[in-house]
Amino acid sequence: MAIQGNAASQARAPWRGRGEARPPSAVAPPKVTIEEFEQIARTSPETVRLEFLNGRIEVKAVPDGNHREIVMWLLEQCMRHRTDLRLYSEAGLKVGHHPRGRARPDGTLAPRRHFTGTGEWVEPGGVLMVVEVTSRAPDTNRRDRVEKPAGYAAAGIPVYLLVDRDTASVVVHAEPEDGRYRSITSRAYGTAVDLPQPVGFTLDTNELKEFAD
């Protein structure tokens, strides 16, 4: 969900003092620089996970139980097939091109110890795949199906895997070129999903049926 306001204090907690249980779902984007965003993100409460996409400060939705189980399912699959890799949760990545952005994918597949010695936001070089699992937030379509694939493709990340809970499907984006993925393949829960190189293994998605909601 996008955050309103030009002041850093507003961006840190735009719902404070308004009697709202959570941030508004869609408001005007703030006019901040990447540097200002990073400062805001550093000083935000640990429970507020911020991203900077397409010129907007965004708040990631709090994951529900099925969301967490899907991420854990994928982690187990990755560890089974690629013992040399790790699926990192919500690692901060520099994405996009013009303008640059900041994202925290639900999962980032990279070599073991890839993030050793790095800061909060890391260049995407060496990342093999990023993963997003859709939430029930009203901005999911814009964020996970439009802005995220554009940002990840522009950053040159080879594979973007979207677990789309709304359609009970797994969508594989591959072959990034000129800010978009040339190959997009959708498969229903329960079918085999081939992940192209450099990931290079097949997902058995039958277990995802347990998390259909």
C-alpha positions in Angstrom: 0.0 0.0 0.0 1.3 3.5 -0.9 2.1 6.0 1.8 1.1 9.6 1.7 3.1 12.6 2.8 6.3 14.5 2.2 7.7 14.5 5.7 9.7 11.6 7.0 7.7 11.4 10.1 4.5 10.9 8.1 6.1 8.2 6.0 7.3 6.4 9.1 3.8 6.2 10.6 1.2 7.8 8.4 -1.6 6.2 10.4 -0.4 7.5 13.7 -2.9 9.8 15.4 -5.7 9.1 12.9 -7.4 6.3 14.8 -6.7 3.8 12.0 -5.6 0.2 12.6 -3.4 0.2 9.5 -2.1 2.4 6.7 -4.6 3.6 4.0 -4.6 1.3 1.0 -4.0 3.9 -1.7 -2.9 7.6 -1.4 -0.8 10.0 -3.3 2.9 9.1 -3.6 5.5 11.1 -1.5 8.2 13.2 -3.1 11.3 11.7 -1.6 14.7 10.6 -2.9 16.2 7.1 -2.6 18.4 8.4 0.2 15.5 9.9 2.1 13.6 6.6 1.7 16.5 4.6 3.1 16.6 6.9 6.1 12.9 6.4 6.6 13.2 2.7 6.3 16.1 2.6 8.8 14.1 4.4 11.5 10.7 2.7 10.9 9.4 0.2 13.5 10.6 -3.4 12.9 7.1 -4.5 12.2 6.7 -2.0 9.3 8.4 -3.3 6.1 8.9 -0.6 3.6 9.7 -0.7 -0.2 10.2 2.0 -2.7 8.5 1.2 -6.0 7.8 3.4 -9.0 8.4 6.5 -7.0 6.1 5.4 -4.1 6.9 4.4 -0.6 5.0 1.1 0.0 4.2 -0.9 3.1 4.3 -4.7 2.6 1.2 -6.4 3.9 1.7 -8.6 7.0 1.7 -12.2 5.9 -1.1 -14.5 7.0 -0.6 -18.2 7.9 -1.0 -19.6 4.3 1.4 -17.0 3.0 4.0 -18.2 5.5 3.4 -21.8 4.7 3.9 -21.2 1.0 7.2 -19.5 1.6 8.3 -22.4 3.8 7.2 -24.9 1.2 9.3 -23.2 -1.4 12.3 -22.9 0.9 12.1 -26.7 1.4 11.9 -27.3 -2.3 14.9 -25.1 -3.0 17.0 -26.8 -0.4 16.1 -30.2 -1.7 17.0 -29.4 -5.3 19.9 -26.9 -4.9 21.9 -27.5 -1.7 24.4 -24.8 -2.9 21.7 -22.1 -2.7 19.7 -20.4 0.0 16.2 -18.8 -0.2 16.6 -15.6 1.8 13.5 -14.0 3.3 12.8 -10.3 2.6 16.4 -9.4 1.7 16.7 -5.7 0.6 17.4 -5.4 -3.1 18.1 -2.5 -5.4 15.8 -2.9 -8.3 14.6 -1.1 -11.4 16.6 1.2 -13.6 15.2 4.7 -14.0 14.0 5.4 -11.4 15.8 3.0 -9.1 13.8 1.3 -6.4 14.1 -0.8 -3.3 12.3 -4.1 -2.8 12.0 -6.8 -0.2 11.0 -10.0 -2.0 9.3 -12.7 0.0 12.2 -14.9 -1.2 15.5 -14.3 -2.8 17.4 -17.3 -4.2 21.1 -16.8 -4.2 24.3 -18.7 -3.4 25.0 -19.6 0.2 26.5 -16.7 2.2 25.7 -14.3 -0.7 24.7 -11.5 1.7 27.7 -11.8 4.1 29.1 -8.4 4.9 26.5 -6.5 2.9 24.3 -3.6 4.0 20.5 -3.3 4.1 20.1 -2.8 0.4 22.1 -4.9 -2.0 22.8 -4.9 -5.8 21.0 -7.7 -7.5 24.0 -9.2 -9.1 24.3 -12.9 -8.3 20.7 -13.3 -7.4 19.2 -16.2 -9.4 15.5 -15.8 -8.6 13.1 -13.7 -6.6 9.8 -14.9 -5.2 6.6 -13.1 -4.3 3.4 -14.6 -2.8 0.3 -12.5 -3.3 -1.4 -11.1 -0.2 -5.0 -10.0 0.4 -4.0 -6.3 0.2 -5.9 -4.2 -2.3 -2.7 -3.2 -4.1 -1.5 -6.7 -4.8 -2.4 -6.5 -8.5 -0.3 -3.3 -9.1 2.5 -4.4 -6.8 3.1 -8.1 -7.6 1.8 -8.3 -11.1 2.9 -5.0 -12.6 5.6 -3.1 -10.6 7.6 -6.0 -9.2 8.1 -7.8 -12.5 9.1 -4.5 -14.2 11.6 -3.7 -11.4 13.1 -7.2 -11.2 13.4 -7.4 -15.0 15.1 -4.0 -15.2 17.5 -5.2 -12.5 18.4 -8.2 -14.7 17.2 -10.9 -12.2 16.9 -14.0 -14.3 13.7 -15.5 -12.8 10.7 -14.0 -11.0 8.4 -16.6 -9.5 4.9 -15.4 -8.5 2.7 -17.7 -6.4 -0.7 -16.2 -7.2 -3.2 -17.1 -4.5 -6.0 -15.4 -6.3 -5.8 -17.7 -9.3 -4.3 -20.7 -7.5 -1.4 -20.6 -10.0 2.3 -20.4 -10.2 3.7 -17.9 -12.7 7.3 -18.1 -13.9 8.8 -14.9 -15.4 12.1 -15.4 -17.3 14.4 -13.9 -20.0 14.6 -10.3 -18.7 15.1 -7.8 -21.5 14.5 -4.0 -21.7 12.7 -3.8 -18.4 10.3 -6.7 -19.0 10.3 -10.5 -18.9 10.0 -12.0 -22.4 8.8 -15.4 -21.2 5.8 -15.7 -18.8 4.4 -19.1 -18.0 1.4 -19.8 -15.7 0.6 -23.2 -14.2 -2.2 -24.3 -11.9 -1.5 -25.6 -8.5 -0.8 -29.3 -8.7 1.1 -29.3 -12.0 4.9 -29.5 -12.4 6.5 -26.1 -12.8 9.9 -26.0 -14.6 12.2 -23.3 -13.3 14.6 -22.3 -16.1 18.3 -21.8 -15.8 20.1 -20.6 -13.8 17.7 -22.1 -11.3 17.3 -25.3 -13.2 14.9 -27.6 -11.3 11.2 -28.6 -11.4 8.7 -27.7 -8.6 6.1 -30.2 -7.5 3.3 -27.9 -6.7 0.7 -30.4 -5.5 1.2 -29.4 -1.9 0.1 -25.9 -2.7 -3.5 -27.1 -3.0 -3.5 -27.4 0.8 -3.0 -23.6 1.1 -5.7 -22.6 -1.5 -8.0 -20.1 0.0 
